[in-house]
Amino acid sequence: MTSNGISEDGEAKGAFDAARGIRVGTPTVVLLPDLGAENARDAGARLDEAVGLSAAIALDVVHSEIVKVRSPRPATLFGTGQVERIAATVAAAEAQLVVIDGAVSPIQQRNLEKELKAKVIDRTGLILEIFGERAQTSEGALQVELAHLNYQASRLVRSWTHLERQRGGFGFLGGPGETQIETDRRLIRDRIAKLRRELEDVRRTRGLHRARRQRAPFPVVALVGYTNAGKSTLFNRLTGASVMAENLLFATLDPTMRSIRLPGFDKVILSDTVGFISELPTQLVAAFRATLEEVLEADVIVHVRDVAHPDSDAQHGDVSRVLRDLGATDTPEAAPLIEALNKVDLLLKDQRESTLEQAARADDAVAISALTGEGLDELQELISATLQRSARVYEYDLGPEEGARVAWLYEHGDVVSRRDEEGRTHLRVRMSEEARARFERRPA
Ligand code: GTP
């Protein structure tokens, strides 16, 4: 093992785990640096989210607070007095880990670790921990590891001069200090290259699976939403399945799919996706493409919103932005989007009435409670109606010589009815506009 926990053989199964080094139940202090910038979010709610994220990986949060930072100090982020006070809190609570819900530079991290006598991680580090813990598909796990190594590598590179000096400045002579860091960097680089190759393989296989599924004539409905919005609860309600639903963030990281019946549809695939969060580091958006890509194939996207959350609007903005960046909305091919205004059971009378009115006015929104079941019939009707609008039923009368075309329609469409008469086949098929166009371009 080298200083970064990367084993020499490059296989490094344990490397990633060792580098994470955070254990269940670690006594943890959570700090939210409030930089006073125009942040649309309420600082209290942001702190709650950070505590929730920490609890999601079973850290034992013993203290949490908002720390006002007037001008961030390059060396320690917080002011000298603040650092002393925090150190006393950490000592009194016997905390071993300090989570800082913001960006912390490698230098600040190192200095703070020294002053606070505890391990320090920032928001990206925390999210990486969560993603690392919850990623279950092989692609998810590989992508998280890749993101984590890239994060580590950037810290190693940036702290290069600092470490070099610390090791006596022999770096340029090829001294032992340099060799050590070079080894770490090379191992990380090799591991990253290997992961990239593995990812390519996994992607190729997944592409094949998807091609197969795409041919299945079932519409796909994807649930998206901010973390803790209630996607899993809704998914369970609609499917009758008991997919893990708990008051844990990121209970659903990997795509979960089930088939359900909806009015007018015998079979619809419902897919639950990873929860979104604000300030998701860009490397991580890539790390979760496997899940998010499901959204690109959906025929209808249902955006589940927690309307009882104080930052509901900001969360809505975040989810919408990510969906747009992915190309899942605002493009000609984009699937229609429905909003499920969830948790109405938690609203006070006035808020509740205005939410119900808002939903009644919009033709693409429904007020629901995934918990009590309120509004779910209406939601299912709206999904059906939207699906029906986006895929229409076409009628064909095919001759005995057109067996291949009949087979094509079975493969690419949803055959609603069939009548065989005097050798001719009369089919009514529900298909997307795109499938219809392809069918009609085929030679007779
Ligand atoms: P991630 O997996 O983090 O993305 O969360 P999620 O969107 O799947 O949320 P989940 O279904 O796990 O619900 C989060 C919490 O909200 C749980 O404690 C649910 O019981 C609760 N919840 C979900 N829907 C409702 C609702 O309609 N009303 C109330 N009161 N609570 C709800």
Boltz pocket constraint, residues with backbone or C-beta under 6 A from the ligand:
constraints:
  - pocket:
      binder: B
      contacts: [[A, 225], [A, 226], [A, 227], [A, 228], [A, 229], [A, 230], [A, 231], [A, 232], [A, 233], [A, 234], [A, 244], [A, 245], [A, 246], [A, 247], [A, 248], [A, 249], [A, 250], [A, 251], [A, 252], [A, 253], [A, 273], [A, 274], [A, 275], [A, 276], [A, 342], [A, 343], [A, 344], [A, 345], [A, 346], [A, 368], [A, 369], [A, 370], [A, 371], [A, 372]]
      max_distance: 6.0
